[in-house]
Amino acid sequence: MENKQLKYRPITKEKDLDVLIEEIGSARVVMLGEASHGTSEYYSWRTAISKRLIQEKGFNFIAVEGDWPECYAVNRFIKGYQNSGSKIADVLQVYRRWPTWMWANWEVAALIEWMREYNNLRQVQEKAGFYGLDVYSLWESLEQIVRFLDKNDGQAAEAARNAINCFEPFNRDPQVYAQATAFVPTDCEHEVIEMLQRIQRQPKYTDDAEYDFNTKQNALVAVNAEKYYRAMVRGGASSWNVRDRHMMETLDRLLELHGPDSKAIIWEHNTHIGDASATDMANDGMVNIGQLAREKYGIHQVKLVGFGSYQGSVIAGKSWGAPMQKMDVPPAKPGSWEAMLHQLSTDDKIILSKDLQEIPELQKHIGHRAIGVVYDPKYEQFGNYVPTIIPARYDAFIYFDETEAVHPLHMKPRGTEEPELYPWNY
C-alpha cells in the first residue's frame, strides 16, 4: 500500500476529534469499539468522544458490553437516585463477575465522575444514562425481579420464583444447566417465558418509567440468558447470535424508552460493533449488533468506529477465570491492518472509511487484530486476527501506535465458572 494513497488525521488532543464528530453528523447511534477489553487508550478516547456527543449532539445514554443489573446500579449513581451510593469506587464494586477489570477500572471511574457531574446540573429528563447490553446475568436478574415483585405484584412474583426454582438444581452454575439441557429433554424455558409475559402484561408498576423498565429488562435478560446457555452447548454460531440479538433488542428498547428523538452511544468490542458481514464471521452465519443496527436504522443513522493498536500492553487472563495479568502486546503481524498503519507512520491517527474506497488492497479481507479477555501473546498470530474488509466494517477507525494496559480496581472476582464466550472470548 502506497503511503500517499491513505489519508489520515493525526490525533493527539480532543480537538483532533472534530473530523470524527463531523463525520458522525446527525446519526442516531454511534458505536465505539475496542480491540481488547484491557487497553487504557480505548477507554479514555471513547470517553472523550462520548462527552462531546452528549454535550454537543444531545446523545441520551451510553450502553456497554456489560450486564444489565450491575450497569443499572451505576446508572442510578450517575443520575443521583436515592440510596445509590456516594463514592465511585464503592459503586464500581458491583462488577465482581470475572473479568472484573472490564468495567471496574479507573478509566471507567473517570467517565462515571464526569457523567455524575454533568447530570447534577440537569433536570431528570435531561440526564445521561448508563446501561448494560449483555445477557449473562441470569440469576442476578431473577433475584432483582423477585425482590421488586414481592412489593408490587404477588402473582408475577410467584412466576419469578417458579423460574428460580427451576434453575436451583443446577447450583447457580449456567454451565451445569447448559450441559444438563443437552442430555435431558427438559429445561426452564417455559418458566422464564411465563414470568416475562406476566411482567409485560402489567402496563406499569410505579410512576418511574425507568424503574419499571428495569424490571421488564431483567425479565428479558432471564429469557435470553436461558436461551444463550442452551445454545452454547450446541456450539456453532447460535449462541453468539442469541447474545448479539439480545444486545440489539435491548438497544431498541432503550431508544424507545428515551423517545423518538433519542440517541445512543455503544461501547463494545470491535467484534460486536464492526459490521460482521464484512468479516469471515459471515461465513459461519454470525451476525452482530453493528450489522443489525445498520440493517434496521440505515447506514446514515448508524456510525461504527473501530479502535486498534500496533503494540503495547494489555490486561487479560491466560485462561477463563485466571488472575488478571498485565501482558505485553507484540508488534502486529506483518500484512495486518495494524502493521499497515504502523508502516504508514507511527502517528496516532483517525482514518475515515470514505477515504479508503480507492485503495485496492483494502477492498479484500486482511487480518485485523482482536484480543479477548483470554489472551496469550505467544499464540497471537494463530488466532487473534479477524479477516476484515476494513472500509465496509467501519465508518471510521482510530489507531494508536503504542498503548498501555487499563488500570483495574483490584477486586476478588466471583462467578469464574462462567462458560467461555464463543468464539474468541469477546
Salt bridges, closest charged atoms under 4 A:
GLU2 OE1 - LYS4 NZ 3.88
ASP16 OD1 - LYS13 NZ 3.15
ASP18 OD2 - LYS15 NZ 2.80
ASP18 OD1 - ARG52 NH1 2.71
GLU23 OE2 - LYS303 NZ 3.85
GLU23 OE1 - LYS354 NZ 3.06
GLU34 OE2 - HIS37 ND1 2.66
GLU34 OE1 - ARG46 NH2 3.05
GLU56 OE2 - ARG52 NE 2.81
GLU65 OE2 - HIS37 NE2 3.46
GLU65 OE2 - ARG243 NH2 3.07
GLU65 OE2 - HIS272 NE2 3.51
ASP67 OD2 - ARG97 NE 2.80
GLU70 OE2 - ARG414 NH2 3.67
GLU107 OE2 - HIS407 ND1 2.61
ASP134 OD1 - ARG243 NE 2.86
GLU140 OE2 - ARG97 NH2 2.79
GLU140 OE2 - ARG414 NH1 3.07
GLU143 OE2 - ARG172 NH1 2.50
ASP150 OD1 - ARG161 NH2 2.53
ASP187 OD2 - ARG230 NE 3.85
GLU189 OE1 - ARG230 NH2 3.43
GLU194 OE1 - HIS190 NE2 3.55
GLU194 OE2 - ARG198 NE 3.68
ASP207 OD1 - LYS204 NZ 3.38
GLU210 OE2 - LYS79 NZ 2.74
GLU226 OE2 - ARG230 NE 2.49
ASP244 OD1 - HIS272 ND1 2.85
ASP252 OD2 - LYS296 NZ 3.11
ASP275 OD2 - ARG294 NH1 2.98
GLU338 OE2 - HIS368 ND1 2.64
ASP355 OD2 - ARG9 NH1 2.60
ASP376 OD2 - LYS378 NZ 3.38
GLU380 OE1 - ARG369 NH2 2.86
ASP395 OD2 - ARG294 NH2 3.44
ASP401 OD1 - HIS342 ND1 2.74
GLU404 OE1 - LYS326 NZ 3.89
GLU418 OE1 - ARG97 NH1 2.64
